[in-house]
Amino acid sequence: MRLTDLNDFEIALRLDELAKQHEVKLSCMHKSIYISLLRYCEKKGEYDENKGRYYVKLAVNEMAVEFKAGHTAVMNALKLLSDCGTVYRVKSSSIRSGTGNNSKKQAFITYINTDFL
């Protein structure tokens, strides 16, 4: 599925406009992470009928690996993109990923807003 027909440059320009409206400064890395998240969502995302949004279930470290970005860069990008209203993250149930005390990791659902595109 395609969530937008815009190319990456056009998406980055619209992100700039939206960020200015919210008085948020996005770097090229932040915009790149949004675009990567958007493209990932086009391939592997699911649709939430109740929220009217596409979403993915990925932890920050999984996004960092998938998008070839640093963990801190992804965390910062998600915070700033949330401040702009382009993503919305909610905690999901914990998922088991091994054995021992550290066997649970917190899963997040990341909803992606494309209304501004």
C-alpha positions as CSV (number, residue, x, y, z in Angstrom):
1,M,0.0,0.0,0.0
2,R,1.1,3.6,-0.6
3,L,0.4,6.1,2.1
4,T,1.4,9.0,-0.1
5,D,2.5,9.7,-3.7
6,L,5.0,12.3,-2.7
7,N,8.7,11.7,-3.1
8,D,11.1,11.9,-0.1
9,F,12.1,15.5,-0.9
10,E,8.5,16.7,-1.0
11,I,7.8,14.8,2.3
12,A,10.8,16.5,3.9
13,L,9.5,20.0,2.7
14,R,6.1,19.3,4.2
15,L,7.7,18.1,7.5
16,D,9.6,21.4,7.6
17,E,6.4,23.4,7.2
18,L,4.6,21.4,9.9
19,A,7.6,21.7,12.3
20,K,7.6,25.5,11.9
21,Q,3.9,25.6,12.8
22,H,4.7,23.7,16.0
23,E,7.9,25.6,16.7
24,V,9.9,22.4,16.4
25,K,13.3,22.1,14.7
26,L,13.8,18.9,12.8
27,S,17.2,17.9,11.5
28,C,17.8,15.9,8.3
29,M,18.2,12.8,10.4
30,H,14.8,13.4,12.1
31,K,13.1,13.8,8.7
32,S,14.9,10.7,7.4
33,I,13.6,8.7,10.3
34,Y,10.1,9.8,9.6
35,I,10.4,8.9,5.9
36,S,11.9,5.5,6.9
37,L,9.0,4.9,9.3
38,L,6.5,5.9,6.6
39,R,8.1,3.6,4.0
40,Y,8.3,0.7,6.6
41,C,4.6,1.3,7.5
42,E,3.8,1.1,3.8
43,K,5.4,-2.4,3.6
44,K,4.6,-3.9,7.1
45,G,2.1,-1.6,8.7
46,E,-1.4,-2.4,9.9
47,Y,-4.5,-0.3,9.9
48,D,-6.4,0.6,13.1
49,E,-10.0,1.1,12.3
50,N,-10.8,2.9,15.6
51,K,-8.0,5.4,15.2
52,G,-8.1,5.7,11.4
53,R,-4.3,5.4,11.3
54,Y,-1.6,3.0,10.1
55,Y,0.7,1.7,12.7
56,V,3.7,-0.5,13.4
57,K,4.9,-2.3,16.5
58,L,8.6,-1.7,16.9
59,A,10.8,-0.9,19.8
60,V,13.3,2.0,19.5
61,N,16.2,-0.4,19.2
62,E,14.4,-2.3,16.4
63,M,13.8,1.0,14.6
64,A,17.5,1.9,15.0
65,V,18.5,-1.4,13.3
66,E,15.8,-1.3,10.6
67,F,16.4,2.4,9.7
68,K,20.2,2.2,10.1
69,A,20.2,5.1,12.7
70,G,21.5,5.5,16.2
71,H,19.3,4.6,19.2
72,T,19.5,8.2,20.5
73,A,18.7,9.6,17.1
74,V,15.6,7.5,16.9
75,M,14.5,8.4,20.4
76,N,15.0,12.2,19.7
77,A,13.3,11.9,16.4
78,L,10.2,10.2,17.8
79,K,9.9,12.8,20.5
80,L,10.2,15.7,18.1
81,L,7.9,14.1,15.5
82,S,5.4,13.5,18.3
83,D,5.6,17.2,19.2
84,C,4.8,18.0,15.5
85,G,1.9,15.5,15.5
86,T,3.3,13.3,12.8
87,V,3.6,10.2,15.0
88,Y,1.8,9.0,18.1
89,R,3.2,6.3,20.3
90,V,1.4,4.2,22.9
91,K,2.6,1.4,25.1
92,S,1.5,-2.1,24.2
93,S,1.7,-5.2,26.2
94,S,5.1,-6.6,27.1
95,I,6.4,-9.3,24.9
96,R,8.7,-12.1,26.0
97,S,12.1,-12.3,24.3
98,G,14.1,-15.0,26.1
99,T,14.5,-16.2,29.7
100,G,15.5,-14.7,33.0
101,N,14.8,-11.3,34.6
102,N,15.4,-9.3,31.5
103,S,13.2,-11.5,29.3
104,K,10.4,-8.9,28.8
105,K,10.7,-5.8,26.7
106,Q,8.2,-3.1,26.4
107,A,6.5,-3.0,23.0
108,F,5.2,0.3,21.5
109,I,2.7,0.9,18.8
110,T,3.7,3.8,16.6
111,Y,0.8,5.4,14.7
112,I,1.8,7.5,11.7
113,N,0.0,10.7,10.7
114,T,-0.1,11.4,7.0
115,D,-2.8,14.1,7.0
116,F,-0.3,16.8,6.3
117,L,1.1,15.2,3.2
